[in-house]
């Protein structure tokens, strides 16, 4: 559908207005640009709200995951977007992320590194800093608990092995999987990653709570120490 820049949304046919379209045809009928247009409410003298939304989406190649990474200041650079509208967009995307995280959780079974990657998406997707998590399993390799152990800067985070295994003992875990993200997108483990993995492996061996894997998470792929025979 082409939108004319010399018509405000109120002057369009009712079926073409995003809000009315949602009411008449349902939320699934709206494009991403139309949904964002509802959030921002209005455009500029020369651009409709939908066209403003299209400009924002175009800058991220129509990728909502990339849109979620834009900061308040990034959004305010677009014509027609002030602080209030930028906050509305950020809030809506954060609600979507939290909805995924708060879905009724059944205990998933970990059968491989791809299960770990899927499990941790809700926690590590779109982050611009490193976080280190532990996934605790029972004897059947079902997840009984997952917890953030530390949070750091862009290039690293400090991990306290005592805290990690204290929680393992509290939840009666039979094994643990380590997970941390690389905001840079680089999948290769650093020497620090390798050294830390060996240290935690040894601690787990002493406590009889084996470390089964260490997964490095990026938004699009992962690296598994176990898959690469580095455990």
C-alpha positions in Angstrom: 0.0 0.0 0.0 1.4 3.4 -0.9 0.7 6.3 1.4 0.4 9.9 0.1 2.5 12.4 2.1 0.0 15.2 1.5 -2.7 13.4 3.4 -2.8 13.0 7.2 -4.0 9.7 8.6 -7.3 11.2 9.6 -8.0 12.0 5.9 -7.3 8.4 4.7 -10.1 6.0 4.0 -11.1 4.5 7.4 -9.9 1.0 6.3 -6.4 2.4 5.7 -5.9 4.1 9.1 -3.7 1.9 11.3 -6.0 2.1 14.4 -9.2 1.6 12.4 -7.5 -1.2 10.4 -6.7 -3.0 13.6 -10.3 -2.7 14.8 -11.8 -3.8 11.4 -9.3 -6.4 10.3 -7.4 -7.4 13.4 -3.9 -6.9 14.6 -2.4 -9.5 12.3 -3.4 -7.4 9.3 -1.1 -4.5 10.2 2.4 -4.2 8.9 5.3 -3.4 11.3 5.3 0.2 10.1 1.6 0.5 10.9 2.0 -0.9 14.3 4.8 1.6 15.1 2.7 4.4 13.6 0.1 3.6 16.2 2.8 3.9 18.9 4.0 7.3 17.8 0.6 8.6 17.0 1.5 11.4 14.5 4.1 12.3 11.9 5.4 15.6 10.7 4.1 18.3 8.3 5.6 16.4 5.4 5.5 12.8 6.6 2.7 10.6 7.9 3.3 8.5 11.1 3.5 5.4 8.9 6.2 7.0 6.7 8.2 8.0 9.8 7.9 4.4 11.0 9.0 3.2 7.6 12.1 5.4 7.7 13.0 3.9 11.1 12.5 0.3 9.9 14.4 1.0 6.7 17.4 2.0 8.8 17.4 -1.5 10.4 16.7 -3.3 7.1 13.2 -4.0 8.5 14.7 -6.2 11.2 12.9 -5.9 14.5 15.8 -7.4 16.4 18.0 -4.7 15.1 15.3 -2.1 15.9 15.3 -3.3 19.5 19.0 -2.4 19.8 18.5 1.3 19.0 18.9 3.6 21.9 16.8 6.6 22.9 19.3 9.0 21.2 19.4 6.8 18.1 15.6 7.0 17.7 15.5 10.7 18.3 17.7 11.3 15.2 14.7 10.4 13.0 12.5 13.3 11.8 9.3 13.2 13.7 10.6 11.3 16.7 11.0 13.2 20.0 11.8 11.8 23.4 8.3 10.7 24.2 7.8 8.8 20.9 11.2 7.2 21.2 10.3 6.0 24.8 7.0 4.6 23.5 8.9 2.5 20.8 11.5 1.3 23.3 8.9 0.4 25.9 6.8 -1.6 23.4 9.8 -3.6 22.2 10.9 -4.3 25.8 7.4 -5.5 26.7 7.7 -7.9 23.7 11.0 -9.2 25.0 9.6 -9.6 28.6 6.6 -11.5 27.3 8.9 -14.1 25.8 10.7 -14.3 29.1 7.6 -14.7 31.2 5.8 -17.3 29.1 4.7 -20.3 31.3 7.9 -22.2 31.7 8.0 -26.0 31.5 11.2 -27.7 32.4 13.0 -28.1 29.1 15.3 -31.0 28.5 18.8 -30.2 27.3 20.0 -32.7 24.7 22.6 -30.5 23.0 24.0 -27.1 22.5 21.2 -26.0 20.3 18.8 -26.5 23.2 21.0 -24.2 25.3 21.0 -21.5 22.6 17.2 -21.6 22.4 16.8 -21.6 26.1 18.9 -18.5 26.6 17.6 -16.3 23.8 15.1 -14.6 26.0 17.9 -13.5 28.4 20.8 -12.7 26.1 19.3 -11.4 22.9 20.1 -7.8 21.9 22.4 -7.1 24.9 25.3 -4.7 24.4 27.2 -5.9 27.4 28.4 -9.3 28.6 26.5 -11.5 31.0 27.5 -14.8 32.4 24.8 -17.4 33.2 24.6 -20.9 34.7 22.0 -23.4 33.7 21.5 -26.1 36.3 20.2 -29.6 35.4 18.9 -32.6 37.2 20.0 -36.2 36.5 17.7 -36.4 33.5 19.2 -33.2 32.0 16.0 -31.2 32.6 16.6 -27.6 33.5 15.7 -27.0 37.2 17.1 -23.4 37.4 19.0 -20.8 35.5 20.7 -17.8 37.0 22.8 -14.7 36.0 26.1 -15.1 37.8 27.6 -11.8 36.7 27.2 -8.8 34.4 30.0 -6.7 33.0 31.1 -4.4 30.2 31.4 -4.7 26.5 34.4 -7.0 26.5 34.2 -9.1 29.7 32.6 -10.0 33.1 34.0 -11.5 36.3 32.7 -14.8 37.5 32.8 -16.0 41.1 33.0 -19.8 41.1 31.9 -19.9 44.7 28.6 -18.2 43.9 28.0 -20.4 40.8 28.4 -23.7 42.7 26.7 -22.4 45.9 23.5 -22.1 43.8 24.1 -25.5 42.3 24.2 -27.0 45.8 21.1 -25.0 46.8 19.0 -26.3 43.9 20.5 -29.8 44.2 21.8 -29.7 40.6 23.4 -32.8 39.1 25.3 -30.8 36.5 25.7 -27.3 35.1 26.1 -25.6 31.8 27.9 -22.3 31.5 26.7 -19.6 29.1 27.9 -16.1 28.3 27.4 -13.7 25.4 29.7 -11.9 23.1 28.1 -8.6 22.2 30.7 -8.1 19.4 29.3 -11.1 17.6 32.6 -12.9 17.7 32.1 -16.6 18.2 35.7 -17.5 19.1 36.5 -18.1 22.8 39.1 -15.8 24.2 42.0 -17.2 26.2 40.2 -15.9 29.3 37.2 -17.9 28.3 39.2 -21.1 27.9 41.0 -20.6 31.3 37.8 -19.9 33.1 36.1 -22.9 31.6 39.0 -25.2 32.9 38.8 -23.6 36.3 35.1 -24.1 36.7 35.4 -27.7 35.2 37.9 -28.5 38.0 35.7 -27.0 40.7 32.7 -29.0 39.4 34.8 -32.2 39.4 35.7 -31.7 43.1 32.0 -31.1 44.0 30.8 -33.9 41.8 28.7 -31.4 39.8 30.2 -31.7 36.3 30.3 -28.8 33.9 28.8 -30.3 30.7 29.4 -27.4 28.3 30.2 -23.7 28.0 28.2 -22.0 25.3 29.2 -18.6 23.8 26.1 -16.8 22.7 25.7 -14.2 19.9 22.4 -13.0 18.4 22.7 -15.2 15.4 24.9 -18.2 16.4 26.8 -19.9 19.2 30.0 -21.7 20.0 29.9 -24.8 22.1 33.1 -26.0 24.0 31.6 -29.5 24.1 30.8 -29.6 20.4 34.4 -28.6 19.7 35.8 -31.3 22.1 37.2 -28.6 24.4 35.6 -29.9 27.6 
